[in-house]
């Protein structure tokens, strides 16, 4: 599908696919009355892992418990808030 695209876009798509191959899906149990954000915060705190999100309320909650946050800035840059 990317063969007919501009070389820059093709390279970006290939890099994204390589990155996605390194990821894995994890089944997480959801507690009663727990929101998706609650699950993310709970699991990130348990695993001590950074979270990628642009949701401002979720970023604030994660910052409050010292979880590093990766977010998109200026539509083309990733920024890390906190330390790994």
Protein Blocks (a to p, Z undefined) as FASTA:
>chain_A
ZZmmcfklmmmmmmmmmmmmmpccddddddehiafklmmmmmmmmnopacddfbfklmmm
mmmnopacdddehhlaccdedjZZ
